[in-house]
Amino acid sequence: MKAELIAVGTEILLGQIDNSHARYLSQELAGLGVSVYFHSTVGDNEERVVQLVDRALARSDVIIVTGGLGPTADDLTREAVARSCGLELTFSQAAFDRHVAPYFARIGRAMPETNRRQAFQVGSAEFLVNPRGTAPGQYIETNGRHIFLLPGPPLEMRPMFQESVKPVLARLVTDGVIVSRVLHLFGIGESGAAERIADLLVNQSNPTIAPLASEGEMMFRLTAKADDEVSAKKLIDPVELLLRKRFGHLIYGVDADSLVSVTLDALRQRGLTMAVAESCTGGMLASMIVDRPGCSSQFRGGVVAYDNAVKVSLLGIDRDVIDAHGAVSEPVAVAMAASVRRALGADVGVGITGVAGPDGGSTEKPVGLVYVAVSVADRTEVRAFQFAGDRAQIRIRAAKASLHLVLQVLQVLRELQ
C-alpha cells in the first residue's frame, strides 16, 4: 500500500513554520506497514492543490492532506479535493451541529459565521472528530483511494490521526508491517561509516541499512518488512549485531537515545553526579543536559567561565597556568574539570575550552580547536579536537564530544572494577 502526504499552507513555503507533519506521519505509517512514496507542500491556491491531488490520486492508495480546513477564504482543501475527486461539496447540518457548534459552546464564545464553512462535506465523507479545535477532519473513500483531510495545527492533527485515522489504516493494511531501528554513532562521519559497510550496502535487501548524517554525529537506520513486528525485529537483530562488531564503542545508543540521555543513564547506574565548566560552549552543554527531564539527580550545575578572570576568580585556576599555556590549552581544560568538580561537589567534572571562531584563531591554535577534560576521583582524561564548521557547529560538536568522553571514562572505570 503506497501513501502520499500533502501539506497545504503558504506559511510552510515561506518558511514561517516547519512541516513537522511529514516526519511524524511517515514514522506512524511505516509502523503500520504503509510505504510513503511522496511528500509534497503546496500553498493556499485552489488550482495548485487540485493539480497535486490529481497527481496523488493517479499514483497512491492513501493520501493524507494536512491544513487548509480552517474557516477563512484561503482554507481551500475541501473545495480542491472535492473538485479533484469529482464529488459535490455540500453543507452538512448534522456535521455543523455535532462538530463545529459544540466547540464554541464549550468555550463560551459566539461563533463567527465563517466557521460554517468547516461543516461542508466532500461527497459522502465521514467526518472525523476534533475535540481540540473547530476543524473536523474528513475521510473520503473513492475509486479505491483512501483520502484523509486533517487539520494543520499539530496539537489537533496528531490526536486525530491516532484516534480516527490509524484504526482505519490498520484495517486496510494486509501486507505486513515496516519496523525501523536506529543506531546512534559518535566519532565517525557518514561517509567514513558508509565506507566500512560498503559490502553490506551493495547486497542489502530486507532489512535495509541507511546511513544518516546528524550534527556532529551519524546514525544507521535499519528497516525491515515482515508479517508482524516480532518477525521484523528478528530480521534486524543479526544486522545490528554485525554493525556492533564493526563499529564497537562508536555506537552509543539505539532509537530514542541521545548522548545526553545515555550519559545521564550511565551516571545514574553508578550513583554519580556531574558538573561542567564551559568556556567556548558558553553554557550549551549545561543547556543540553537540563533539557532532559529528571536530570537533577545527576547534574549538579555548571559554570560559564568565558573570561579568564572568571576562570581565576570562580574556578580558582592558577593565573600562571593560563599565562604559560593560554586559555585554550590542555592544562587549563584539566584545571577547569577538576575545579568545577570540587567547587560543586560532583563526582565527575567536565572542562571545555577552545576557539569557536570565526575570529581568534592562530596558526598554533586554529578556529575549531577544542580541549575537553573529564575529571573523576584520581583519574583525568583530556582530548584535543579539531572541529570544522561555523561557530554554532563547533560549539554543538564540542558539547557532544564532551558527553561522549564522559561515557568513555565511565566505561573504563567500569572495566577496571
C-alpha positions as CSV (number, residue, x, y, z in Angstrom):
1,M,0.0,0.0,0.0
2,K,1.5,3.3,-1.2
3,A,0.9,6.6,0.7
4,E,1.4,10.2,-0.2
5,L,1.5,13.2,2.2
6,I,0.4,16.7,1.1
7,A,0.8,19.7,3.4
8,V,-1.3,22.7,2.4
9,G,-0.2,26.2,3.6
10,T,1.6,29.1,2.1
11,E,3.2,29.7,5.5
12,I,5.2,26.5,5.1
13,L,6.5,27.5,1.7
14,L,7.6,30.9,3.1
15,G,9.5,29.1,5.9
16,Q,7.4,30.7,8.6
17,I,6.6,27.3,10.1
18,D,8.1,23.8,9.8
19,N,6.3,20.9,8.1
20,S,6.7,18.6,11.1
21,H,3.8,16.6,9.9
22,A,5.8,14.8,7.3
23,R,8.2,13.2,9.7
24,Y,5.5,12.3,12.2
25,L,3.1,10.8,9.7
26,S,5.9,8.9,7.8
27,Q,7.0,7.3,11.0
28,E,3.5,6.3,12.0
29,L,2.6,5.0,8.6
30,A,5.8,2.9,8.4
31,G,4.8,1.3,11.7
32,L,1.6,0.3,10.1
33,G,3.3,-1.2,7.0
34,V,2.3,1.6,4.7
35,S,5.1,2.9,2.5
36,V,5.3,6.6,2.0
37,Y,6.5,7.4,-1.5
38,F,5.9,11.1,-1.8
39,H,5.9,14.3,0.4
40,S,4.6,17.5,-1.1
41,T,3.9,21.0,0.1
42,V,1.6,23.5,-1.7
43,G,0.4,27.0,-1.0
44,D,-3.1,28.2,-0.4
45,N,-4.1,28.1,-4.0
46,E,-7.0,26.0,-5.1
47,E,-5.8,25.3,-8.6
48,R,-2.4,24.1,-7.4
49,V,-3.9,21.9,-4.7
50,V,-6.2,20.3,-7.3
51,Q,-3.2,19.6,-9.5
52,L,-1.4,18.0,-6.7
53,V,-4.3,15.9,-5.5
54,D,-4.9,14.8,-9.1
55,R,-1.4,13.5,-9.3
56,A,-1.7,11.8,-5.9
57,L,-4.9,10.0,-7.0
58,A,-3.1,8.6,-10.0
59,R,-0.2,7.1,-8.1
60,S,-1.1,6.5,-4.4
61,D,-3.5,4.3,-2.4
62,V,-3.6,6.5,0.7
63,I,-3.5,10.3,0.6
64,I,-3.2,12.4,3.7
65,V,-3.8,16.1,3.3
66,T,-2.9,18.4,6.3
67,G,-4.0,22.0,6.6
68,G,-6.5,24.2,4.8
69,L,-9.5,23.1,6.8
70,G,-10.0,26.4,8.7
71,P,-12.9,28.9,8.3
72,T,-11.3,31.6,6.2
73,A,-11.4,32.2,2.5
74,D,-7.8,30.8,1.9
75,D,-8.7,27.5,3.5
76,L,-9.4,25.7,0.3
77,T,-8.6,22.0,0.9
78,R,-12.2,20.9,1.0
79,E,-13.0,22.6,-2.3
80,A,-9.9,21.4,-4.1
81,V,-10.3,17.7,-3.0
82,A,-14.0,17.8,-4.0
83,R,-13.1,19.1,-7.5
84,S,-10.3,16.6,-7.9
85,C,-12.4,13.6,-6.9
86,G,-15.4,14.9,-8.9
87,L,-17.6,15.0,-5.8
88,E,-20.2,17.5,-4.6
89,L,-19.3,19.9,-1.7
90,T,-22.4,20.4,0.4
91,F,-23.2,21.9,3.7
92,S,-23.9,19.3,6.4
93,Q,-26.2,20.5,9.2
94,A,-25.5,17.3,11.1
95,A,-21.8,17.9,11.0
96,F,-22.2,21.5,12.0
97,D,-24.4,20.6,15.0
98,R,-22.0,17.8,16.0
99,H,-18.5,19.0,15.2
100,V,-18.4,22.8,14.8
101,A,-21.0,24.5,17.0
102,P,-20.3,22.5,20.2
103,Y,-16.7,23.8,20.3
104,F,-17.9,27.4,20.7
105,A,-20.5,26.3,23.3
106,R,-17.7,24.7,25.3
107,I,-15.5,27.8,25.4
108,G,-18.5,30.1,25.9
109,R,-17.9,32.3,22.8
110,A,-20.2,33.4,20.0
111,M,-19.4,31.6,16.7
112,P,-18.3,33.7,13.7
113,E,-20.5,33.0,10.7
114,T,-17.4,32.0,8.7
115,N,-17.0,28.8,10.8
116,R,-20.0,27.3,9.0
117,R,-17.5,26.6,6.1
118,Q,-16.0,23.9,8.2
119,A,-19.1,21.8,8.0
120,F,-19.0,21.4,4.2
121,Q,-18.8,17.8,3.3
122,V,-16.8,16.3,0.4
123,G,-19.2,13.8,-1.2
124,S,-20.3,11.3,1.5
125,A,-17.2,11.7,3.5
126,E,-17.0,10.6,7.1
127,F,-16.3,13.5,9.5
128,L,-13.5,12.9,12.0
129,V,-14.0,14.3,15.5
130,N,-11.7,17.1,16.6
131,P,-12.4,18.0,20.3
132,R,-9.3,20.2,20.3
133,G,-10.4,22.7,17.6
134,T,-13.1,23.8,15.3
135,A,-12.0,21.9,12.1
136,P,-13.3,18.4,11.8
137,G,-11.3,16.1,9.6
138,Q,-12.8,14.0,6.8
139,Y,-12.3,10.5,5.4
140,I,-13.2,10.0,1.7
141,E,-13.1,6.6,0.0
142,T,-13.4,6.9,-3.7
143,N,-12.3,4.7,-6.7
144,G,-10.2,2.6,-4.4
145,R,-8.3,5.5,-2.9
146,H,-8.4,6.5,0.8
147,I,-8.2,10.2,1.4
148,F,-7.9,11.8,4.8
149,L,-8.2,15.5,5.4
150,L,-6.6,16.6,8.7
151,P,-6.2,20.0,10.4
152,G,-2.9,21.8,10.2
153,P,-2.1,22.5,13.9
154,P,-0.1,19.6,15.3
155,L,-2.0,19.5,18.6
156,E,-5.1,18.8,16.6
157,M,-3.7,16.7,13.7
158,R,-1.7,14.2,15.7
159,P,-4.5,13.1,18.1
160,M,-6.9,12.9,15.2
161,F,-4.5,10.7,13.3
162,Q,-4.2,8.4,16.4
163,E,-7.9,8.3,17.2
164,S,-9.5,8.3,13.8
165,V,-7.1,7.6,11.0
166,K,-4.8,4.9,12.4
167,P,-7.6,2.4,13.2
168,V,-8.9,2.7,9.6
169,L,-5.5,2.2,8.1
170,A,-4.8,-0.8,10.4
171,R,-7.9,-2.5,9.0
172,L,-6.8,-1.7,5.4
173,V,-3.2,-3.0,5.6
174,T,-2.9,-6.7,4.8
175,D,0.7,-6.9,3.6
176,G,2.7,-6.8,6.9
177,V,4.5,-4.1,8.9
178,I,7.6,-2.0,8.5
179,V,9.9,-1.7,11.5
180,S,12.9,0.5,11.9
181,R,15.7,0.6,14.5
182,V,18.2,3.5,14.7
183,L,21.8,3.1,15.9
184,H,23.5,6.3,17.0
185,L,27.2,6.7,16.5
186,F,29.7,9.4,17.6
187,G,33.3,9.9,16.4
188,I,32.8,8.9,12.7
189,G,31.3,10.7,9.8
190,E,28.6,9.5,7.4
191,S,31.0,8.8,4.5
192,G,33.5,7.0,6.7
193,A,30.9,4.9,8.2
194,A,29.3,4.0,4.8
195,E,32.8,3.0,3.5
196,R,33.1,0.5,6.3
197,I,29.9,-1.2,5.3
198,A,30.1,-0.8,1.5
199,D,29.7,-4.6,1.1
200,L,26.5,-4.6,3.2
201,L,25.0,-1.6,1.3
202,V,25.6,-3.2,-2.1
203,N,24.0,-6.5,-1.2
204,Q,21.1,-5.3,1.1
205,S,17.5,-6.2,0.5
206,N,15.5,-6.9,3.7
207,P,16.4,-5.4,6.0
208,T,18.0,-2.3,4.6
209,I,20.7,-0.1,6.1
210,A,20.6,3.7,5.6
211,P,23.5,5.9,6.9
212,L,22.1,9.2,8.1
213,A,24.0,12.4,9.0
214,S,23.3,14.4,12.1
215,E,25.0,17.4,13.7
216,G,28.3,16.2,15.0
217,E,27.3,12.5,14.8
218,M,25.6,10.0,12.5
219,M,23.1,7.2,12.5
220,F,22.3,3.9,10.9
221,R,18.6,3.3,10.3
222,L,17.8,-0.5,9.9
223,T,14.5,-1.1,8.3
224,A,12.7,-4.5,7.8
225,K,9.4,-5.5,6.4
226,A,7.6,-8.7,7.7
227,D,4.3,-10.1,8.5
228,D,4.4,-8.8,12.1
229,E,6.6,-6.7,14.4
230,V,8.3,-9.7,16.1
231,S,9.4,-11.2,12.7
232,A,10.7,-7.8,11.5
233,K,12.8,-7.4,14.7
234,K,14.2,-10.8,14.2
235,L,15.4,-9.8,10.7
236,I,17.0,-6.6,12.2
237,D,18.8,-8.3,15.1
238,P,21.7,-10.0,13.2
239,V,22.4,-6.9,11.1
240,E,22.6,-4.8,14.3
241,L,25.0,-7.4,15.8
242,L,27.2,-7.2,12.7
243,L,27.3,-3.4,12.8
244,R,28.2,-3.5,16.5
245,K,31.1,-5.8,15.7
246,R,32.4,-3.4,13.1
247,F,31.9,-0.1,15.0
248,G,32.2,-1.1,18.6
249,H,32.2,1.7,21.1
250,L,31.3,4.2,18.3
251,I,27.7,3.0,18.7
252,Y,26.4,4.7,21.9
253,G,22.7,4.3,21.7
254,V,19.5,3.0,20.0
255,D,16.3,4.6,18.7
256,A,15.3,7.5,21.0
257,D,18.7,7.5,22.8
258,S,20.8,10.7,22.7
259,L,24.2,11.5,24.1
260,V,22.6,13.3,27.0
261,S,20.2,10.5,27.9
262,V,22.8,7.8,27.6
263,T,25.3,9.8,29.7
264,L,22.7,10.5,32.4
265,D,21.7,6.9,32.5
266,A,25.3,5.8,32.9
267,L,25.8,8.3,35.8
268,R,22.6,7.1,37.4
269,Q,23.6,3.4,37.2
270,R,26.8,4.2,39.0
271,G,25.2,6.7,41.5
272,L,27.4,9.6,40.3
273,T,26.8,13.3,39.7
274,M,28.3,15.6,37.2
275,A,29.3,19.3,37.0
276,V,30.6,21.3,34.0
277,A,32.8,24.3,33.4
278,E,32.4,25.8,30.0
279,S,34.3,28.4,28.1
280,C,33.8,28.3,24.3
281,T,30.5,26.4,24.5
282,G,29.1,29.2,26.7
283,G,26.6,27.0,28.7
284,M,25.5,24.9,25.7
285,L,26.4,21.7,27.4
286,A,24.5,22.6,30.6
287,S,21.5,23.6,28.5
288,M,21.5,20.3,26.6
289,I,21.6,18.4,29.9
290,V,18.8,20.3,31.6
291,D,16.6,19.9,28.6
292,R,16.3,16.3,29.8
293,P,13.6,15.8,32.4
294,G,14.9,14.2,35.6
295,C,18.5,15.3,35.1
296,S,18.6,17.0,38.6
297,S,19.6,13.8,40.3
298,Q,22.8,13.5,38.2
299,F,23.5,17.1,37.3
300,R,24.9,19.4,40.0
301,G,25.3,22.5,37.8
302,G,27.7,24.4,35.6
303,V,29.9,27.5,35.4
304,V,30.3,29.5,32.3
305,A,33.9,30.8,32.6
306,Y,34.2,32.6,29.4
307,D,36.6,35.4,30.5
308,N,40.0,34.4,32.0
309,A,39.2,36.5,35.1
310,V,36.2,34.2,35.8
311,K,38.4,31.1,35.4
312,V,40.7,32.5,38.1
313,S,38.1,34.1,40.5
314,L,35.3,31.5,40.4
315,L,37.2,28.3,39.5
316,G,40.4,29.1,41.3
317,I,42.6,28.3,38.3
318,D,46.2,29.5,38.8
319,R,46.8,32.6,36.7
320,D,50.3,31.4,35.9
321,V,48.9,28.3,34.2
322,I,46.8,30.4,31.9
323,D,49.7,32.8,31.2
324,A,52.0,29.9,30.5
325,H,49.8,27.8,28.3
326,G,47.0,30.1,27.1
327,A,43.3,29.8,28.0
328,V,42.8,27.3,25.1
329,S,45.1,24.5,26.3
330,E,45.2,21.1,27.8
331,P,46.3,22.2,31.3
332,V,43.5,24.8,31.5
333,A,40.9,22.2,30.4
334,V,42.2,19.8,33.1
335,A,42.2,22.5,35.8
336,M,38.6,23.6,34.8
337,A,37.3,20.0,35.1
338,A,39.0,19.3,38.5
339,S,38.0,22.7,39.9
340,V,34.3,22.6,39.0
341,R,34.1,19.0,40.3
342,R,35.4,20.2,43.7
343,A,33.5,23.5,43.7
344,L,30.1,22.0,43.1
345,G,30.7,18.8,45.0
346,A,30.2,16.5,42.0
347,D,31.8,13.1,41.2
348,V,32.5,14.0,37.6
349,G,33.8,17.3,36.4
350,V,34.0,18.4,32.7
351,G,36.1,21.3,31.4
352,I,35.8,22.7,27.9
353,T,37.9,25.4,26.4
354,G,38.5,26.2,22.7
355,V,38.3,28.6,19.8
356,A,34.7,28.7,18.4
357,G,35.5,31.4,15.8
358,P,35.1,32.9,13.4
359,D,37.8,35.1,14.9
360,G,40.5,34.4,17.5
361,G,42.3,31.6,15.8
362,S,46.0,31.4,15.0
363,T,48.4,29.1,13.3
364,E,49.2,27.4,16.5
365,K,45.6,27.4,17.8
366,P,43.2,27.5,14.8
367,V,39.5,28.0,14.9
368,G,37.8,24.8,15.8
369,L,40.5,23.6,18.3
370,V,38.8,22.5,21.5
371,Y,40.2,20.8,24.6
372,V,37.8,18.7,26.7
373,A,38.8,17.2,30.1
374,V,36.9,14.8,32.3
375,S,37.9,14.5,36.0
376,V,36.7,11.6,38.1
377,A,38.3,11.0,41.5
378,D,42.1,10.5,40.8
379,R,41.6,10.0,37.1
380,T,41.6,12.7,34.4
381,E,41.2,12.2,30.7
382,V,41.8,15.1,28.3
383,R,41.4,15.2,24.5
384,A,42.1,17.8,21.8
385,F,39.6,18.0,19.0
386,Q,39.8,19.9,15.7
387,F,36.2,20.6,14.6
388,A,35.1,22.1,11.3
389,G,32.1,24.3,10.7
390,D,30.8,27.7,11.8
391,R,30.7,29.0,15.3
392,A,27.4,27.2,16.2
393,Q,28.5,23.9,14.7
394,I,31.8,24.0,16.7
395,R,30.0,24.7,19.9
396,I,27.5,21.9,19.4
397,R,30.1,19.4,18.4
398,A,32.3,20.3,21.4
399,A,29.4,19.8,23.8
400,K,28.6,16.4,22.2
401,A,32.2,15.4,22.3
402,S,32.3,16.2,26.0
403,L,29.4,13.9,26.7
404,H,30.9,11.1,24.6
405,L,34.2,11.5,26.5
406,V,32.3,11.2,29.8
407,L,30.8,7.9,28.5
408,Q,34.2,6.6,27.6
409,V,35.7,7.4,31.0
410,L,32.7,5.8,32.8
411,Q,33.2,2.7,30.6
412,V,36.9,2.5,31.5
413,L,36.0,2.8,35.2
414,R,33.5,0.0,34.9
415,E,36.0,-2.3,33.2
416,L,38.6,-1.6,35.9
417,Q,36.3,-2.6,38.7
